[in-house]
């Protein structure tokens, strides 16, 4: 747990404009900065960054937050990693102990004897940074070995890779032999170094404590995380040994179900193309990138997972899966489809491309070039079409039994779909194919789509801003206004209960942390303290409205006006209460109070 005072101090030191501008070029526009939103596709800038208030808001897609949330969304970092990045940039030390302990040991595929490594896996003295340093040393070693290996260089040339491409992807070579890493780790056999190398996934220790390099006689492909740090390797063997491809085992740093090869380097290209291309192999991704198709990533010898898809959908609205046209390729595509259904929203687009049999992306682009390959991408099959095409291939749709099986097979798939418009279209298509009515299909699948969302909404006049909303805006703009608010004005009001509750939450926060009422406190700092509040979304929406303020001098009048409205409302309420009593039931004090209220 990171202490809130540390986050407060961090946000006071970091400039959101400086941080975002390093990732997304910003342009000055009045008091704010603007850019085309990095979280959705647009041609006219609606992404606005406020330097005085230290937050961003997109008026197109609603993306909103402070500098920490920007790094989390843009770079896919965890909260701790985002805070750590910012702290490192401004020279602050994160005040938490990172044990980086995995929940359990993982047994890799290539060694049944790996149980002997449990002692090393549970060593709490090794940090993530220690492992990252080890991976850097190993990468340099493998790259140097590539330079002096004629066999490895010849293989890469045979695969059509240039020296420039090999260098860009930091490709290396793990030579034959059992303990080559001893050349760069002089204390290779010491317990401390052995622990490090085992936890990094570079060394295997047998039953008799004999250690040997995991990767031998393999072309080495470094795997980077979202921060550009090397966290693992993929190795392609140069002889007939199995497996042909070997990944690092799962470690503190590396989980293959969460990582995509080339994702770090491809992010900008994905956003610019508004498309992510997913392929199966390292060489597919590298070869396509060498031919100018830079918006490509590869799964790491595993099915495309929901974590992979979530990463990609933060960068783009369109994903194309490109797999071999053989049985294995179609199986991989189907798994990707299954994992996509629950994540789809209306406006997101996923499609599938199957290359001619015998060709993969690597061989196709080398034979036919970039333009031809991108023409193939335009012919990709939409997810909805692939879904029913695949289901229909498994049955005889000419028979009643076949159509019944189609409905049965489609049921668990369509039940995962949450995108309202897409679900409606899929249900209609299933009804057409099965010969049933749509209502019958909905009943059989136990799905009832919401039609209300597609009725034409009556355009309402914009409601005036309530005094409670004004007070919230003023407190977010300048927390020192808290000292000028009469708390009694908030009691007993039933209308606008959500805004009143949010205002009370804000006041309670300032009472608990008086230092926040400093006039220099940034809005971004305040909202951090309310990350888990049920009013967070409302407060962020109100916060975004302050971006449109251009007359600061008028704010004081608005604040006083809001207080006046509440005072008048309270006066009328009290008069009504007193008038509800018969005159002879009023006390002398109440009679004087009523007279004074009536004269105001």
N, C-alpha and C positions, 0 to 999 in steps of 0.2 A: 504494500500500500504506500503510495507516494503522498507525503503530507501536503495538505492544501496550501499552507503558507509557502512551501517551495514552489508550487505551481503558480501561485500569486506572484512571487518574485520573478519567476521565469517569464511569465507573460508581460511583466513590466519591463523586462530587458529586451525581449524579442520584438522586432517590428514586422507585422504581418505583411506589409507591402514588400519589404525586402525579401522575406521568405517566399511568398507566392511568386514574385517576379523572377526568382531563380528557376522556377518551373514553368510558369506561364507569363509571357511578356505582358506587362500592364501599361496602359496609357492614361495620362492625367485627363480627367474630365470634371472640371469644376473643383469641388472640394474632395472628390473621390477619385478612384482609379477604376478603369474598366478593362474587360477583355472578353473574348468569346469564351463561353463557359467550358471548362475542361471536363465537365460531368455530363454534358449532352451536346448533341450536334446543333449548331446554329451559325448563321451568317452575320447577324447583327449582335454586337456585344450586349449582353444583359447581365453579365457577371460583374458585380460591383464590390469593391474593397474600400472600406473606410479606414483611413489611417488614424484619425483621432479616436475612433471607437474601437479599432482593432478587431473588426470582424468582416466577413464577406457574406454576400447574399446574391443569389441568382434569381432574377425576376422572371426567368423562363421556366426553370425546373424546380425552383424552391430550395436548392442546395444552400445550406446556411451553417455558419459556425465560426470558430476562432482558428488561430494558427495551428493548434494541435489537431483539431478535427479535419483541417485541410490536409495535413500530412497523412492522417489515417485514411482518408477517402482517396486522395490522389495517389499516394504511394502504397496503399494497402498495408500500412504499418499497424501494429497493435498500439494501444494507448501508451504503454510503457516505452515501446521503441520510439514512438513519436516524441515523447517527452525527453527521452535520452538523446535523440538526435538534436533537438533544439538546445538542450543543456550543453551538449558538447560544442555546439556552434558558438555559444556565448561564453564558454569557459566555466560552466557551473558543473559541480559534481553531484550526480544523482544520489540522494540520501537513503538508498535502500540496499539491502544485501541481496544479490542475485545468486541463488543456489543453482538455478538452471538444472534441476534434477528431473530426469524423466520418471514417469510414473511406473515404468516397468522395463525390464531388459527386453531387447528385441533379438530374436534369433535370425540371422541372415540366411539366405538360401544356400550360400556356398560353403557353409561349415557347420556340420552337425555337432562339432566340438565346441561351439561358441559359448555353451553354458559355462565353460571355464572362465569366461571373461566377466561374469557377473560381479566379481570383486572389483574390477576396474570401473564398470559402469556406475557403481554406486559411490564412487569417490567424490565427496562433496568439495574437495579442495580445488577442483578444476572448473574454471569459469568458461562462459561462451567465448570471451575474448581470447583466452588461451587457445581454444580450439580453432578460432578464426586465424590466429597467428600461425598455427601448425599448417592449416590449409594453404596459406600464402606461401610458406616455405616449400611445401610439396609441389605446388603449382609451378614455382620457379624451377624446381628440380626437373619436373617433367618437361617443361618447355626447353630447358637446356639439353636434355637428353634427345629431344626430337631433332635438334640441330645436328647432332652427331650420328644419328641413326639413318643410314641410307635406306634400309628396309621400310622404316616408318615414313620417310619423306616420299619414297617411291609410291607407297600406298596412297598417300594423300593426292599426289599428282595423278595417279591412275583414276582417283575419284573426281578429278577435275577441280580440286581446290587450289587456289593461288596462295602464295606465301603471305600476301596481304590479308587474305581471309583467315588463314590459320592464325595469324598474329592477332587479328581483331577478336577472334573467339578464344584466344589464349590456349589453343590446342597444344597438347604435349604428347609425350610417349613414356610409358612405364616399361623399362627394359626387362628382358628375361633375367631370371635369378630370383632368389628368395628373400634377400635382405638388402636391396639396393638403397633403401631410404637411410641406411646406416651412413651413406656418403654425406648426407646433409644433417643428420642428427647424430652427432658424435657420441652422445650418451644413449644411443638407440636401445641398449639393453638395460639401462637403469630402470628402476621401478617407476619413477616419476614420468620419464619420457614414454615408457611402454604404456602407462595409463593414458597419457595424452593421445598417443597414436591409435590405441584401441578405441577410445571414445570418439575420435575423429573418423573412425571407420577405415583407417589406412592400414592397419595391422591386425592380424588374426593370431590369437594365442591358443595353442593346442592343449591337450590334457596334461602333458608333461612340461607345461610352461614354455614350450618352444614357440617362438614368435616368427612370423614371416609376413612379407608384404601381401596385401590383399590383391593388388593390381600388378600383373606381370605380363609382359609382352602385349600391351594394349595401347591403342591410341586413346588419349585421355581428353575428355571434354569436361571442363569445369562447369559446375552448375552454380548459378548466382541466385541469391535471394533478392527481395525487392529493394534492398539497400545497395545492391551491387557487390555484396560480399560473397566470397566463394565458400559454399557450405557443403559441397559434395562433388562427386565425379561420376561420369559415365565412361566406361571403358569398352572399346571395341577390339576384340582379340585379332591378332594378325595371322593366326594359324587355324587349325581345325578344331581347337579346343571348344568345349562348351562351358558356360553359355557364351553365345557370340557377343552379346552385350551384357555387361555387369555394372549395376549401379552401386553407389555407396549404400551401406545398410542404413536403416533409420537411426538417427542420432539426436543428440540435443539440438543440433543445428538443422538437421535435414529430415523432412517428412515428404516422401515423394507424392503422396496424395494431396499435398498442398502447394507443390512447386511446379512451375512450368519452365521448360528450357527456353532461354532467350527472352523471357518476359521482361526482365529489367531493361534490356536494350531495345525492345520492340515497343515499349509503351507510347513513346511520342509518335512513332509511325502509325500505331493503331488508332490513336486519337485523330491524327491528320487524315487517315484514310477512312475513318469511321467504320472500321472493319477489323476483325481479328481472324486470322487463318490458323486453324489448329491441325497439325500433322502428327504423324506417329513417331518419327525418328529424328535423332540429332542431325544426321546428314541431310534429311529432307529440309529441315529448318535452315541449316547452314547454306545449302546449295541455293535455295530460294532467295535467301538474303544476298548471296553473292550476285544473283541476277537482278537485284533491285527490288525484290518483294520483301520489304523489311517488316511488314506487319504480321509476321509469322511466329508462332510458338509451337513447342512440341511437348506432348505428354511424356512422362519419364518411365516408359515401359509399364504403364498402368492405365486402367480405364479413366476417361475424363470424369473427374469428380465434381461434386457440387462446389467444393472450395475453388477448383480451377475456374468454374463458370462464374462464380461470384467475382473473382478477381477480374476476369475479362469484361463482365457486364458493367463494372465500374468505369471502364475505359471506353466502351463502345456499345452501340445498340445492335450491332450485327456481328454474328459469329458464323464462320463457314468451317465445317469439318471436312477435311480432305483425307480420305483413306484409300487404301488399295481396294480394287474391285473384287478381291477374292473373299472366301468365306470368313477369314480372320478379320479382314477390313470391315466387312458388313457387321460382324459381331461387335467390333469396337464402336462402330457408328450407332448401333442399337443401344449399347450401354450409355453412350453420350446422350442419346435422345431421352432415355429413361431418367437420367439425372438432370435433364434440362427442364422437364415438364413443370415441376413445382416452382422453378425460378423465373419462368416466362411471365412477362407482363405485356399488355397490349402496347405496341410500339417497339418491342424487342423482336429481332428477326434472327432465326437460326436456320441454316440450310446445310445440305450434305452434297459433296462431290465425290463420285467414284470414278477414278481414272480407268482407262482401258486396261484389260487384263494383261499382266506382265509388266506394267509400268507403275512406278511410284512417283511422288512429286520431284524427287531428285533426278531420276532418269528422264522424266517428261520435260522438265524445264531445260535440261542440258541438250536434249534432242530438238525441242521446238521453240525454245526461247520464252522470254517474259510475256510478250503480247499474246502469244497463243495460250499460255497458261492462264492468263487473266481472262481471256475469252471463255476458257473452260469454267472459271469461277462464276461467270455470269449465267452459266447453264446449271448451276447447283440446284438441287431439289429442295424446296421448302420443307420444313419439319412436318407440317400437316400432311403434305403429299407423301413423304417418306413413311410416315406413321402408318397410313392406311395401305400403301403399296406393300409394305413389309407384312402387315397382318393378313392381307388378302393372298399373299404368296404362299401362306401356310394352310390355306383352306380351299375348298371348291365352292366358290361363291354362287355357282349355278344351283346348288342344292340347299334345301331348307336347313339341313343340319350344318352345312358350312356357314350359312349366314348367322345361325344361332351361335356358332362358335366364335364368329367374328365379334358379335356383341359381347360375348363372355370375355374374350381376350382383351377387348378394348376397355372394359369396365375399370380395372385397376389403374390403367394409364390415364384415362380421362378424369378419374377422380382426383388425380394429382394436380390437374390444371386449375390455376386460380385466376388466370387472366380472363375477365368476363367476356369480352368480344370473341377472343380465340375459342373459348370453351363453347360458346353458342355456335360458332361456325363448325367446329368439330362434331358437335351433336347433330347438326343438320346433315353433315356429310355422312355420318354413320347411319342416320335414318335413311338416306338415299340408297346406300349400299346394302342395307339389311332389308329394305322393303317395308319397314315399319314407319309409323308416324313419329314425329319428333317427341310428342308427349309420351308415347309408349317407350321410346328409348330412354327418356329422362327417368321414367318410373323404374325401368329395369336396371338402370345404372345407379339409381338412388341419387340422382343429381337434379337439382332445381336451380338453373341459372337465374340471376337477378335481371329482370327486364326493366326495372325502374331506372336503372342507370342510363338507359338509352332513350328515355322519353325526353322530349324537348323541354328544357327548363324555362320557366317564365323569367324574363329579365327583371330583376328587382332594382329599385333605386338604391343607391349606396346609402347605408345607414350612417347617421352622424356618429362621430367618435364620442363615446361615453366619458364622463369625467374620471371614472376609474381607470380607463385606458390611458387618458392623458397623464394621470398621476404616475402610472407605471412607466410610460415613456419618459417622463421627466426624471424619475428615479434612475432609470437606466442611462439617461443622458448625463445626469449629475446627481450622484447619490446623496450629496449634502442637502438636497431638498427635503430629506427625511425629517430634518429638524423643524420644518415649517408645516408639517402635516398634523392636523388634529385627529388623533386616533379615534375619537368618539364619532367622527363623521362616518365611519365605516360600519358601525354597529347597527344591527336590525334590518339591513337592506336585503331583500330577497331577490329582486331583479339583478341581472348581470352577476349572478352568484359566482360564475367561473372567474370573471375578472376580479371580483372582490377577493376571492380566495387566493388568486395569484398575487394580488397586491399585498395581502396579509402575509403570504409566504415571503415576499420580498422584504417586508418590514421586519419579520422575525429574523431573517438572515442578517439584516443590518444590526439588529439588536444583539445577535450572537457574535457577530464579527464587526465591532464598531470601526475598525480600521478601514473597512470598505467604504465608509461614508466620506472618505477623503475625496475632495472634488477632482483629484487627479486619477482616481481609480478608473480603469478601463472597463467598458461593457463586457469584453471578453472574459475578464477576470471574474466578474459577478456571475455570469452564466455557468462558468466552470463549477461553482459551488452548488449549482442546481441541476447537475447532470442527470440525477436520478429522480428529479421532481416530476410529478404528474403534470405540472404546469409548464414544463420546459418548452414544448412546441408553441404554446400560446405566447410565452415570453420571447421566443425567437422571432415569431411573426411580428410582434409589436416592435421588437428591436429593429427589424428590417425597415419598418415605416420611418424610423428616424433618419434613414439614408436620404430621404426626399426633403428633409428640412433644409431650407436655404436662407431663412430669416431668423437668426438666433435671437435678435432683439424682441421678436414677437412671442418668444417662448414664455417669458415671464408673465405676459398678459394672459396667455393660455393657461398657465399654472394657476394664477389668481382666479381666472374665470372658472376653472374646474372646482376650486375650493368654494367659490361663491355659489355654484350650482348645488353642491352638496350641502352647504349651510342652509340654502333656501329649501331644499328638499327635507332636511331635518326639521326646519321651522314649521313647514306645512304639516309634517307628520305629527309634531307635538301639538299643534293647534287642533288637528283632527282628534287626537287623543283626549284633549281637554274638553272639546265641544261634545264629545260622546257622553260625557257625564252631565247629569242635570245640574243646574246652577247651584242649588242648595247643597249638593254633594261636594262642591269644590271647597278646598281649604282657602284661607286668606292668602297664603303664599301662591297657590295655584291661580287664584283670581288675578293677583298682581302679575304673575308670569304671563297669563293669557292676554292681559292688557298690553304688556310690553311687546309681546310677539305680534299682536295685531297692529301696533304702531310702526313696526319696522317696514 
